Amino acid sequence: MKKQYIPYIYAAVTIFMWSTIAVISKLLLGKFNNFQVLWMSSLLGSVMLLILNTASGIIKQLKRFRLKDYLTVLMAGLPGTLLYYIFYYAGTDILPSASQSFIINYLWPIMSVVFACIINKEKMTFRKAIAIALSFLGIAAVASKDLFVPSDVSLSVTLLGALMCILGAVSYGLFTALTNRFNYEKSLMMMISFIGTFLITTIINGVRGDLFIPTGVEILGFIWNGMFVMALASTAWAIALNMGDTVKISNLAYITPFLSLLWTVLILKEELSIFSIIGLVIIVAGIFIQLKDKK
């Protein structure tokens, strides 16, 4: 297999796992709050990455780490493993539709391009600027559903949920740029970041009296969410971005919402909104415009 295809394989694995985020998040948030979901998921994600890094021998690189290295990794990783999930889970819990929150959250690939230009000094072209504008327009279309269609959800609630998802997208865009800036093993960065997230959310849940032990089907949900969707997918994505072209790889992530819509219809039985479809079409239009920039 040619080396140039490897980043796209990592990206494909990530896309499939991430397409289930909307469904698994909505199901878990039906019983737990966002800090509880992140607490248990980050614990299982940390365990998964510890096992993988130990089995591959990558864990030995920690012998060269100093306090400065750990702090740098946490600074780069926590926007993606802590802030992103706190905001996204909050937005998903507020918005009535899992597909709504997931599509709005998909501002993050464009934010990764924005932060790559700001932090990593990548060139901002006219096509990239047009793609960014279209992404915001698409998100506005999705969020406008409750403005034009009568529902039990107030516009203020919709805007608050949308804001949470947008803040999550900004956090993950910052995370992708920072992980590319620092030359550490990506799986180690993710492991340390998830351990940091687990420790922080342990304190938060402990103070709030929200610590718990999952039972039955809940365990399976947390295993999938923590070990696969969060740990494996995030690590594979960081590797893909590091090995391939940031813009092209980021654009591939737009396939995920379409798969996510399929799962929300089949599993959550949600009705597809014409506003969500229009928003996705606008966002995808920006993809093709931007891809020509790297033709």
N, C-alpha and C positions, 0 to 999 in steps of 0.2 A: 504494500500500500504506500502511495506517495505521501510524503510528510506534509504536503500542503493541504491534504484532505483531513488530517487528524483534528485540527481545531473545529472543523465542521461536524465531526462525529461527536466530540464533546458537546458542542452546541445542540445537536439533535437530541442527545440524552437529556440535556437540561430542559429543552423545550417540552418534551413529553412530560417530565416530572412537574414542571412549573404549571402545565396546563391543568393540573389537578388541584392547584392551590385554592381556587375559588370554592370548589366543592368541599374539600376537607376543612378549610377554614370556617365556612359557614356552619358545617356540622358540629365542629368542636366549639365554636362560639355560641352555639345554641345552649350549651350547658356551662361553659367556663368563660371568664373575662379574658381580655387580650393579654394581660400580664401572666395569667395562669397558663394559657396556651403556649406562650413564648417560654415560660419557665420550664415546663415539662419537655417541650420540643427541643429546646436548646440543650437540655441534659442529654437526651437521646442522640442528638446531633453530635455532641462532644464525644460521647462514647463511640459512635460509629467512626468518627475521624481518628480517634485515638487508636482504635483497632487497625484501621487501614494504614495509618502512618507507622505503626509498630510493625505490621506485617511486611511493609515495603522497605523498612529500614530508614525511612525518612526521619523518623523520630530522633535519630542520632544527631541530627543537625542542631538540636536544641543545646547540645554541649557547647556550641560556639555562641549561644545567645547570652547577652548581658541585659541588665535592667533596661538600658536604653532601647535595645531591640524589642523587648516585650512591650514597652510603652509605645514604640512606633507602630508595631503591629496592631495594638489595641486602638490607637488613634485612627489607623486606616481601616480597620475591620468593623468596629462597633457601629459606624453609620449603616452598614449593610446587614449586620446580624442582630442589632438591638433597635436602633431608631426606626429602620425600615419596617420591621415587623410590628413594633408598637403602633406606628401610625396606620399601617395597612390593616391590621386586625381591628383597630378602632373604627376605621372607615367601613370595613366590611360589616362590623356589628351594627353600625348606625344605618347604613343604606339598606333598603328592603331587598334589593336584588344583588346577588353575588356577582352576576355578570357585569352589573353597573360598576361596582367597586373595582373589579379586576381590569376592566377596559380603561377606566380613569387612571388606575395605577400604572398603566402602560405608557405613561409619559416618561418613565424612567430610562428606556433606551435612548431617547432623545436627550435627556438630561446627562447621560453618560457621555454623549458627544459634546455637549456644552462644557462639562467639566474637563473633558480631555483637552479642549481648546484653551480653557482657563489655566488648568494646573499643569498639563503635559505639553502645552504650547503647540498643539496640533492646529493646522490651518483651518480657519472658518471661511468656507466658500459660500457663494451665493446659493448654490443648490442645498447646502446644509441649512442655511437660514430659512429657505422656503420650506424644507422638511420640518423644521422646528415650528414654524408658523402653522403648518397644516396639522401637526400633532395637537397643538393647543386648540385649534378649531374643531378637530375631531372630538376632543375631550369635552369641549363646550357643548357639542351636539348631544353627547351621551348624557351630560348633566342636565340638559334642558328638558328632559322627558317630563319631569314633575312640574315644569313651568307651563307646559301646553296641554298635558294630559291630566284630568282630574284624578286625584288619588287621596288616600288617607294620610299620606306623608306630606308634611309641610315643606315648602321650598327652603326654609331656613335649615331644616334637618338635612335635606339633600345637599345643600351647600356645605354644611359642616362635615358631612361624610366625604364629600368630594375633596374638601380641603385636607382632610386627614390622608386620603389616598395620594393627593398631590405631594404633600410633605414626605410621605413614604417614598414616592418616586424621586424626589430631590435627594433624599438620603441615600438611595441606592445608586443614583447617578454619581454622587460624590464618592461612594464606596468603590465603584468600578474604576474611576480615575485614580484614586489613591492606591489601590492594589496594583495598578500598572506602574505607578511611579516608584514603588519600593521593590527592590530585587530580593524578595524572600520567597521560599517555597510556598506556593499557593495553598496547598493542603494544610501546611503548618499554620499559615496565617488564619485560615478558616477555623482550625481547631482551637487556637488560642482565643480567637474572637468569640467563638461560641461558648468556651469555658467562661470568659469574661461576662458574656451575656447571661449565662446561667447564674453566676455569682451575684450579679446585680439584681436580677429578677428574684433570686432567692431572698435577698434582703427586702425588696419591695413587697413580695407576697407574705413574708414573715411579719413585717410591720402591720400589714393589712389583715393578717389572720387568714390568708387565702391559700396556704399550703394544703396539698391534698395528695392522695394516692389513687391513680386511675384504676378502674376495674373493667372487666369484660371487654366489650367492643371498643371502649375508650382507649385501651392499651394499643389495639391495632391501629386506631386512628393516629395516635401520637407517634407510634413507630414509623408509619408512613410519612407523616408530616415532618418529624424531627430527623430521622435517619436518611430518608431518601429525598424528599422535597427540599429540605433546608440544607442538610450536610452535603450529600452527594451532588445535588444539582448546583448549589452555589460554588462548590469547589470546581466542578467541571466547567462552569461558566467562567470563573476566574482564569482557569488554565486556557480556555478557548480564546479569551480576550488577550491574554499574554502572548499566545503563540500566533494568533492571526491578526487580521486588520480590524481595528476597533469598530470602525463604521460599518463594515460589511457584517461582522458578527452581531453587532447590536441590532442591525436591521432584521436579521433572521429571527430575533426574538418576537417580532410582530406576528409570527405564525401562531404563537402560543394563544392569544385571545380567541382565535377561531376554534382551536381545539377545546379551549375552556368553555366556550359557548355550547359546544356539543355536550360536554359533561354536565353542565348546569341544566340543560334541557332534559337529558336522559335520566339523570340521577336526582336533581332537585326539583324537576318538573316545572322549571321557570318558563314563562312565556317570553319569546324574543320580542324586544322592543324595536320598532322601526328606527328610533333615535340611536339605539346602540349599533344597529347595522350601518346606518349612515355615518356615524362616528368612526367605525372601523374602516369603512371604505375610504374616508378622507385621510385617515392615518396611513393606510396602505398606499394611497396615492403618493404620499410624501416619501415612502420607501423607494419607489421606482425612480422618482426624481433624484433622490440622493444617491442611489446606486449608480446612476450614470456618471456621477462625479468621479467614480473610481473605475470606470469601464476600462 
